[in-house]
Amino acid sequence: MEYKDYYKIMGVGKTATDAEIKRAYRKLARKYHPDVSKETDAESKFKEVGEAYEVLKDKEKRAAYDQLGSNWNAHQDFNPPPGWNPGGFDHRGGQSGGQGGGFGGGDSEDFSDFFESLFGQGRSTGNRRRGFQMQGEDNHAKILIDLDDSFNGATRSISLQMPEAGADGRVTNRTRTLKVSIPKGIKQGQQIRLSGQGAAGRGGGKKGDLYLEVEFKPHRHYRVEGADIFLDLPLAPWEAALGAKIKVPTPAGAIDLKIPADSQAGKKLRLKGRGLPSKTPGDLYVIVQIAQPPSDDDKTRELYERMRDEITFNPRANLEVA
């Protein structure tokens, strides 16, 4: 029986991470998918990649396969090491008394004899061999939502351009409209998973999932970092200097905010727990900005001249100017 080097088939090293293996599988599955590939041996390559991925994505199967490596003689039949019984299956395809996570009958596919000699067919000899099945690929997309959708939670209809293979094997983009529940408190960069809304499976296999990465639309007042919300608050010079109580907007509604006297531009006023809601809510930071009145009339200009002449203030006192 021919030994199958699953790492070589996937084009990864033996130290490859789960993420690297998954990326390699997606790339090869797209390349050899029989519905779209023009390779003459696409279907056999597609099955081979699927078999390799079935082993390497599963920690128990991968560990058992790695153990095999030092016990394989390419010129002889397979002689398993002592105690070899990966996943609770014997080599006749029947399930043993163990409770391991082997390749069960409900999930069995048309894999090679090499695979089945290691992990068992998981079906009685009276059962018919089923056609090759493979779960469809997961799809990924980005969606723009309003800050209010995250702050309050919402249900929105979205339209996406999704790739789809037709009967002639050509891949075209099709517009799909989906109703999406936006969880309260979701942050930018987080994903919403829509089960079974990804690419169709091969041979009747399950559809993949659709992952929607969230981004916030630009807001006229706020910017968001993680769970915290920031608001730039313009103040007149006298409000910053003398202190004031003014109304400011927040995502939950306007509040009265006390401005301390002698507030400088850039000062942060923290409103605890008024950011995005979560188990530990974010905060709302109000950033003081000083807005200078224009000197476009005689009275205002006269006030500025009096301030210049009567107030001793050097904003550049800490600068070393020759």
Buried (B, 14 or more C-beta within 10 A) or exposed (E): EEEBEBBEBBBBEEEBEEEBBBBBBBEBBBBBBBBBBEEEEBBEBBBBBBBBBBBBBBEBBBEBBBBBEEEEEEEEEBEBEEEBBBBBBEBEBBBBEEEBEBBBBEEBBBBBEBBBBBBBBBBEEEEEEEEBBBBBBBBEBEBEBBBEBBBBBBEEEBEBEBEEBEEEEEEEEEEBEBEBEBBBBBBBEEBBEBEEBBBBBBEEBBBBBBBBEBEBEEBEBBBBEEBBBBBEBEBBEEBBBEEBEEEBEBBEEEEEBEBEEEBEEEBEBEBEEBBBBEEEBBBBBBBBEBEEEEEEEEEEEEEEEEEEEEEEEEEEEEEEEE
